[in-house]
Amino acid sequence: MTESENVSGLRGADLARAALTAARKRAREIEEGRALRRGSAEANARRSSARPDERDPQPLEATLSRLLAEAGWEAPAAVGGIIHGWADIVGPRIAAHCAPVSYEDGVLTVQTDSSAWATELRHLSSTLLSRLNAAVPRRTVPGGTPRDAIERISVLGPNPPTWRRGRLSANGGARTRRVP
C-alpha cells in the first residue's frame, strides 16, 4: 500500500493488522463461495476425520451381530449353532440316537432312530429344554416380551416304511394290500 491508498491513516503494525484482517475476511468469503458451488455446508461437515465414525470400515463380526439384531434373527441363528453342536449339548449317547431336524416358531423338531428313543426323549424333553435355552439367547416377539428361543421339543419316531411302491403296494390306493 502506498501513502495515497492508506486513507484510514494507519501506519506500521496497525496497518499490518488491518491488512491481515482484510485478507482473512476475503479468504473466508472465497471459501464460502466454493462451498456453495460444491453443495451444501452439510456435505462439507461429513468429511472424513481422524476420529472413527459409522462410515469407517467395521469388523465383520460387529456388522453381522448388528444385522442379526436389527432383523430379529439372533435366536434362529443361535438355534442353528445348537443344531451344529448338538452332540456337545445333549451328550454323545443321546446324539447317537437322535438328531435335530428343524426349528420353526419356537419348536425344535428332533428325529429319533427308534420308538424307544422317541419315548425316552419325550421324558427328557424338560431337561433338554432347559439345557438348550441356557445356550441360546431369548427371542423377541413383535409387541411382546422376550421369550425362550425354544419353547417346545417335538419328537418324531423313526420313519416307517412306505407301501407306495414295490410289489406290496396298493395300486393307486384303490385296493387293499395283498400279502403274498
C-alpha positions in Angstrom: 0.0 0.0 0.0 1.2 3.4 -0.8 0.6 6.6 1.1 -2.2 7.6 -1.2 -4.0 4.2 -0.7 -3.8 4.4 3.1 -6.9 6.6 3.6 -7.5 5.4 7.2 -4.3 6.9 8.4 -2.9 3.7 9.9 0.8 3.2 10.0 3.2 0.4 11.0 1.9 -2.5 13.0 -1.7 -1.2 12.9 -1.6 -1.1 9.1 -0.3 -4.7 9.0 -3.1 -5.9 11.4 -5.7 -4.2 9.2 -4.3 -5.8 6.1 -4.2 -9.2 7.7 -7.8 -8.9 8.9 -9.0 -7.9 5.4 -7.1 -10.8 3.8 -8.6 -13.3 6.2 -12.1 -11.9 5.5 -11.6 -12.2 1.8 -10.3 -15.8 2.2 -13.4 -16.7 4.2 -15.6 -15.2 1.5 -13.8 -17.2 -1.2 -14.1 -20.4 0.8 -17.8 -19.9 1.5 -18.4 -19.3 -2.3 -16.6 -22.6 -3.1 -18.7 -24.5 -0.5 -21.9 -23.1 -2.1 -20.8 -24.1 -5.6 -19.8 -27.6 -4.4 -23.0 -28.3 -2.4 -24.5 -27.6 0.9 -22.5 -27.0 4.1 -23.7 -30.3 5.4 -21.7 -32.1 2.7 -18.5 -30.4 4.0 -19.4 -31.3 7.5 -19.4 -35.0 6.6 -15.7 -35.0 5.6 -13.6 -37.9 7.0 -11.7 -37.1 10.1 -9.2 -38.8 12.4 -11.9 -40.0 14.8 -13.9 -43.1 14.0 -17.5 -42.8 12.9 -20.2 -45.1 11.3 -18.8 -44.6 7.8 -15.5 -46.2 8.7 -14.9 -49.9 7.8 -16.3 -52.1 10.6 -15.2 -55.6 11.7 -17.3 -58.4 10.1 -18.4 -59.8 13.4 -19.7 -56.5 14.6 -21.6 -55.9 11.3 -23.1 -59.4 11.4 -24.3 -59.1 15.0 -25.8 -55.7 14.3 -27.6 -57.1 11.2 -28.9 -60.1 13.2 -30.2 -57.9 15.9 -31.9 -55.5 13.5 -33.6 -58.3 11.6 -34.6 -60.3 14.8 -32.6 -63.3 13.7 -30.5 -63.7 16.8 -32.5 -66.7 18.2 -32.8 -68.6 14.9 -29.1 -68.1 14.2 -28.2 -69.4 17.7 -30.5 -72.4 17.3 -28.6 -73.1 14.1 -25.5 -73.2 16.2 -27.2 -75.6 18.6 -28.1 -77.9 15.7 -24.5 -77.8 14.6 -23.2 -78.6 18.1 -26.0 -81.0 19.1 -23.7 -83.7 20.5 -21.9 -81.3 22.8 -25.1 -80.0 24.3 -27.1 -83.2 24.7 -24.2 -85.7 25.1 -22.9 -88.3 22.8 -25.2 -91.1 24.0 -28.4 -89.2 23.1 -26.8 -87.7 19.9 -26.1 -91.1 18.6 -29.8 -92.0 18.5 -31.5 -88.7 17.6 -30.8 -85.5 15.6 -32.5 -82.2 15.3 -34.4 -81.8 12.0 -35.9 -78.3 12.0 -36.6 -75.2 14.0 -39.7 -73.0 13.5 -41.5 -70.5 15.7 -40.0 -71.8 19.0 -40.5 -75.5 18.2 -37.4 -77.7 17.7 -38.2 -80.9 15.9 -36.0 -83.9 16.7 -36.0 -87.2 14.8 -35.0 -90.5 16.6 -33.9 -93.8 15.2 -36.3 -95.9 17.3 -39.6 -95.6 19.0 -37.9 -96.5 22.3 -35.6 -93.4 21.9 -38.6 -91.3 21.0 -40.3 -92.2 24.3 -37.0 -91.6 26.2 -36.6 -88.2 24.6 -40.1 -87.2 25.4 -39.4 -88.0 29.0 -36.2 -86.0 28.9 -37.7 -83.0 27.0 -38.0 -80.7 30.0 -34.3 -81.3 30.9 -33.2 -80.8 27.3 -35.3 -77.6 27.0 -33.5 -76.0 30.0 -30.1 -77.0 28.6 -30.8 -75.8 25.2 -32.4 -72.5 26.3 -29.3 -71.8 28.5 -27.2 -72.0 25.4 -29.4 -69.7 23.3 -30.4 -66.0 23.7 -34.1 -65.2 24.2 -36.1 -64.3 21.1 -38.2 -61.2 20.8 -41.8 -61.4 19.7 -43.3 -58.4 18.0 -45.2 -56.3 20.5 -44.3 -58.7 23.4 -41.8 -59.6 25.9 -38.7 -61.7 25.2 -39.4 -65.4 25.3 -37.3 -68.6 25.3 -35.9 -69.4 21.9 -37.1 -73.0 22.2 -40.5 -73.3 23.8 -41.2 -77.0 22.9 -39.4 -80.0 21.5 -41.4 -82.1 19.0 -40.1 -85.7 18.9 -40.6 -87.8 15.8 -40.1 -91.5 15.9 -38.4 -93.5 13.1 -39.6 -93.2 9.6 -42.0 -96.1 8.9 -41.6 -98.0 5.7 -43.8 -96.7 2.9 -46.0 -99.0 0.9 -46.5 -96.7 -2.1 -44.1 -98.5 -4.4 -43.0 -102.1 -4.9 -44.8 -105.4 -5.2 -46.7 -104.9 -1.9 -48.2 -101.5 -2.9 -51.9 -100.9 -3.4 -52.4 -99.8 -6.9 -53.2 -96.2 -6.6 -54.9 -96.8 -3.2 -57.9 -98.4 -4.8 -57.4 -101.8 -3.3 -56.0 -103.1 0.0 -52.6 -104.5 0.1 -52.2 -108.2 -0.7 -49.7 -110.3 1.3 -48.0 -112.9 -0.9 
